[in-house]
Amino acid sequence: CHPDRPSTVAGQWHTIAAMLKELFLPEPKDVNHILFAGRVVVFIGLTVWGYRFVTHTWYSTYVMESFMHHINLPFHEAGHLLFSPFGRFMTVLGGSLMQCLVPLICLGAFLYPNRNSFAAAVALWWFAENLMDLAPYIGDARAGELPLLGGVTGSEVEDYHDWEYLLKTLGWLHSDHKIAARFYMTGRWLMVLAFLWGAWVLWMQYKNLEKPLSVGKH
């Protein structure tokens, strides 16, 4: 018999929960008013902007015409080059993979060792936006109507469209719309999670704003 085993397991879970709370929701101390105000402005801006992403659909042109698409694009193209030593499939996949990895790397760097949970929530917002950014590209795999770099479309040049090649290789080309919808839906939920995370962090920081200097006693 091991009468102490349940309490040991409970203690382990308590320790893990405490570690996760410290990592994702650390207790702030003496938050600077100016920094806090800046974070509030960033949060409001991302919430308003993110609402537009969340309320559109994968087949909407909004995400592809967004300013963020032009930020993601250089990382996408760099991914093709970075993954080129690993064969054709990884070279093609590397573009989409890289544009998702960059915000995840930022998220990890902000969480540890910087312990900046608000910045990590912003990075999660960016990762979610990247998933939504990829969805129209995935959904265009069969149709090949989107204009690509080089001034051509996927229907004009065989296997030039990343996701036409990837899904055809995997035997999933017939499911391009379904996969695109799942990417966009996952991005939506992660963006909502980023909103909630950021709001909670700001609330905790608000409760720990630096106290104004007290007037000397008379």
Secondary structure in CASP SS format (residue, H / E / C, confidence):
PFRMAT SS
TARGET T0000
AUTHOR 0000-0000-0000
METHOD secondary structure of the structure
MODEL  1
C C 1.00
H C 1.00
P C 1.00
D C 1.00
R H 1.00
P H 1.00
S H 1.00
T H 1.00
V H 1.00
A H 1.00
G H 1.00
Q H 1.00
W H 1.00
H H 1.00
T H 1.00
I H 1.00
A H 1.00
A H 1.00
M H 1.00
L H 1.00
K H 1.00
E H 1.00
L H 1.00
F H 1.00
L C 1.00
P C 1.00
E C 1.00
P C 1.00
K C 1.00
D C 1.00
V E 1.00
N C 1.00
H H 1.00
I H 1.00
L H 1.00
F H 1.00
A H 1.00
G H 1.00
R H 1.00
V H 1.00
V H 1.00
V H 1.00
F H 1.00
I H 1.00
G H 1.00
L H 1.00
T H 1.00
V H 1.00
W H 1.00
G H 1.00
Y H 1.00
R H 1.00
F H 1.00
V H 1.00
T H 1.00
H C 1.00
T C 1.00
W C 1.00
Y C 1.00
S C 1.00
T C 1.00
Y H 1.00
V H 1.00
M H 1.00
E H 1.00
S C 1.00
F H 1.00
M H 1.00
H H 1.00
H H 1.00
I H 1.00
N H 1.00
L H 1.00
P H 1.00
F H 1.00
H H 1.00
E H 1.00
A H 1.00
G H 1.00
H H 1.00
L H 1.00
L H 1.00
F C 1.00
S H 1.00
P H 1.00
F H 1.00
G C 1.00
R H 1.00
F H 1.00
M H 1.00
T H 1.00
V H 1.00
L H 1.00
G H 1.00
G H 1.00
S H 1.00
L H 1.00
M H 1.00
Q H 1.00
C H 1.00
L H 1.00
V H 1.00
P H 1.00
L H 1.00
I H 1.00
C H 1.00
L H 1.00
G H 1.00
A H 1.00
F H 1.00
L H 1.00
Y C 1.00
P C 1.00
N C 1.00
R C 1.00
N C 1.00
S H 1.00
F H 1.00
A H 1.00
A H 1.00
A H 1.00
V H 1.00
A H 1.00
L H 1.00
W H 1.00
W H 1.00
F H 1.00
A H 1.00
E H 1.00
N H 1.00
L H 1.00
M H 1.00
D H 1.00
L H 1.00
A H 1.00
P H 1.00
Y H 1.00
I H 1.00
G H 1.00
D C 1.00
A C 1.00
R C 1.00
A C 1.00
G C 1.00
E C 1.00
L C 1.00
P E 1.00
L C 1.00
L C 1.00
G C 1.00
G C 1.00
V C 1.00
T E 1.00
G C 1.00
S C 1.00
E C 1.00
V C 1.00
E C 1.00
D C 1.00
Y C 1.00
H C 1.00
D H 1.00
W H 1.00
E H 1.00
Y H 1.00
L H 1.00
L H 1.00
K H 1.00
T H 1.00
L H 1.00
G C 1.00
W C 1.00
L H 1.00
H H 1.00
S H 1.00
D H 1.00
H H 1.00
K H 1.00
I H 1.00
A H 1.00
A H 1.00
R H 1.00
F H 1.00
Y H 1.00
M H 1.00
T H 1.00
G H 1.00
R H 1.00
W H 1.00
L H 1.00
M H 1.00
V H 1.00
L H 1.00
A H 1.00
F H 1.00
L H 1.00
W H 1.00
G H 1.00
A H 1.00
W H 1.00
V H 1.00
L H 1.00
W H 1.00
M H 1.00
Q H 1.00
Y H 1.00
K C 1.00
N C 1.00
L E 1.00
E C 1.00
K C 1.00
P C 1.00
L C 1.00
S C 1.00
V C 1.00
G C 1.00
K C 1.00
H C 1.00
END
